């Protein structure tokens, strides 16, 4: 199964498929003419509300044949590549390791953020958390900086893994959308820091629950702060949790293919077949995301996963 990916505009008339980035969709009047044999694919890596900022998807109902997003019900899902599992050999080797010894205790929590007004209202949650425990904020949303860019690897290593680093890292997504998880969690998996997570994915499907802290397990930011304080003051308990995380190893989900390869394979598999996404606005709409008020009342992502039977995507799937 071979495909050639071309970005040249003059290739449109001969292309078997055209990939459109959702947030950069041209106006309906400026769409190219679609040839009978072509398949149009709606492609987006960002959550729905970020797409609707730029484009009204209702105008594109019935124009696409396939979807490719991070959601698992897409025709071509962009599935994450890794799942983390405990390596018993490493776990045993880390017996007696004193992780807390090289961590700072005065300010236990760090948060890196450059987007300060978000759908998840994570900034409000952090503000409330700060009323009960010390949190240092790096980036545009706080008063601390690490060099010129807190997103670089050196800052991650210095602030989260090295001598005198923080014990806890807030891995809070900027939106609470079904299946959405970003680099905020991936980048700390190989660092000796405990992630505190907030997002619309079931994190226990990524790694064991004894390896991270989920805000949904607490009734309030105050209760979360109490638990973090307990771990901060109890080296035995902290070391046990970080030992659990430090012994994790990423395992590729099989079969693993790049998004490009998945698109190519799907096009070959559905050659000659017809499908239409009649309700693109419903497919990539607000039903995929929860308001913070509802989110914090649930105890598991499965409690609010979109009932896909209610989201009518009138399409014939290949």
HUJO-V360992 format. One record per residue. RES is the residue in one small letter. OMEGA is omega in radians with two decimals (none if undefined). Layout:
RES|OMEGA + RES|OMEGA
//
This chain:
x|-3.09 + x|3.07 + x|3.02 + x|-3.13 + x|-3.06 + x|3.11 + x|-3.10 + x|-3.12 + x|-3.09 + x|3.11 + x|-3.08 + x|-3.09 + x|-3.09 + x|-3.08 + x|3.06 + x|3.13 + x|3.08 + x|-3.12 + x|-3.13 + x|3.01 + x|-3.02 + x|-3.04 + x|-3.14 + x|3.14 + x|3.04 + x|3.08 + x|-3.11 + x|-3.12 + x|-3.09 + x|3.08 + x|3.10 + x|3.07 + x|3.14 + x|3.10 + x|-3.05 + x|-3.06 + x|-3.03 + x|2.98 + x|3.10 + x|-3.07 + x|3.03 + x|-3.05 + x|3.12 + x|3.11 + x|-3.14 + x|-3.13 + x|-3.02 + x|-3.03 + x|3.10 + x|3.10 + x|-3.09 + x|3.05 + x|-3.04 + x|-3.00 + x|3.05 + x|-3.02 + x|3.10 + x|-3.13 + x|-3.05 + x|3.08 + x|3.10 + x|-3.08 + x|-3.08 + x|3.13 + x|-3.08 + x|3.06 + x|3.03 + x|-3.12 + x|3.10 + x|-3.13 + x|-3.02 + x|3.13 + x|3.03 + x|3.03 + x|3.14 + x|-3.07 + x|3.05 + x|-3.02 + x|3.10 + x|-2.97 + x|-2.99 + x|2.94 + x|-3.03 + x|-3.11 + x|-3.08 + x|3.05 + x|-3.07 + x|-3.13 + x|3.13 + x|3.13 + x|3.14 + x|-3.13 + x|-3.11 + x|3.11 + x|3.12 + x|3.13 + x|-3.13 + x|3.14 + x|-3.05 + x|-3.05 + x|-3.10 + x|-3.14 + x|3.05 + x|-3.07 + x|-3.05 + x|3.06 + x|-3.00 + x|-2.95 + x|3.05 + x|3.06 + x|3.06 + x|-3.11 + x|3.07 + x|3.07 + x|-2.91 + x|3.03 + x|-2.98 + x|3.09 + x|-3.10 + x|-3.05 + x|3.13 + x|-3.13 + x|3.09 + x|3.14 + x|3.14 + x|3.12 + x|3.10 + x|3.12 + x|-3.13 + x|3.09 + x|-3.03 + x|3.12 + x|-3.11 + x|3.11 + x|3.04 + x|-3.09 + x|-3.14 + x|3.12 + x|-3.06 + x|-3.07 + x|-3.12 + x|-3.09 + x|-3.13 + x|3.13 + x|3.01 + x|-3.04 + x|-3.14 + x|-3.06 + x|-3.11 + x|-3.14 + x|-3.10 + x|-3.05 + x|-3.13 + x|3.12 + x|3.09 + x|-3.13 + x|-3.08 + x|-3.01 + x|-3.02 + x|-2.99 + x|-3.02 + x|3.08 + x|-3.13 + x|-3.11 + x|-3.12 + x|3.13 + x|-3.03 + x|-3.14 + x|-3.13 + x|3.09 + x|-3.06 + x|3.11 + x|3.14 + x|3.04 + x|-3.09 + x|-3.05 + x|-3.10 + x|3.08 + x|-3.05 + x|3.04 + x|-3.04 + x|-3.11 + x|-3.08 + x|3.10 + x|-3.08 + x|-3.00 + x|-3.13 + x|-3.08 + x|-3.14 + x|3.10 + x|-3.13 + x|3.09 + x|-3.14 + x|3.12 + x|2.99 + x|-2.92 + x|3.00 + x|-3.13 + x|-3.06 + x|3.10 + x|3.07 + x|-3.02 + x|3.13 + x|3.01 + x|3.12 + x|-3.12 + x|-3.14 + x|-3.06 + x|3.14 + x|-3.09 + x|-3.10 + x|3.09 + x|-3.11 + x|-3.12 + x|-3.11 + x|3.12 + x|-3.10 + x|-3.08 + x|-3.10 + x|3.05 + x|3.10 + x|3.12 + x|3.08 + x|3.14 + x|3.12 + x|-3.12 + x|3.09 + x|3.11 + x|3.10 + x|3.14 + x|3.14 + x|-3.10 + x|-3.12 + x|-3.07 + x|-3.13 + x|-3.13 + x|3.13 + x|-3.13 + x|3.14 + x|-3.14 + x|-3.12 + x|3.02 + x|3.09 + x|-3.10 + x|-3.08 + x|-3.13 + x|3.13 + x|3.06 + x|-3.12 + x|3.11 + x|3.13 + x|3.06 + x|-3.07 + x|-0.17 + x|-3.14 + x|3.08 + x|3.04 + x|3.12 + x|3.12 + x|3.12 + x|3.12 + x|3.11 + x|-3.14 + x|-3.12 + x|-3.11 + x|3.12 + x|3.09 + x|-3.10 + x|-3.06 + x|-3.13 + x|-3.13 + x|3.12 + x|-3.09 + x|3.01 + x|-3.12 + x|3.05 + x|-3.06 + x|-3.06 + x|3.12 + x|-3.13 + x|3.09 + x|3.13 + x|-3.09 + x|-3.07 + x|-3.02 + x|-3.13 + x|-3.13 + x|-3.03 + x|3.12 + x|2.99 + x|3.11 + x|-3.12 + x|3.14 + x|-3.10 + x|-3.04 + x|3.04 + x|-3.13 + x|-3.12 + x|3.11 + x|3.13 + x|-3.12 + x|3.12 + x|-3.08 + x|3.09 + x|-3.11 + x|3.02 + x|-3.00 + x|3.08 + x|-3.14 + x|3.12 + x|-3.03 + x|3.07 + x|-3.04 + x|-3.11 + x|3.04 + x|-3.05 + x|3.13 + x|none
//
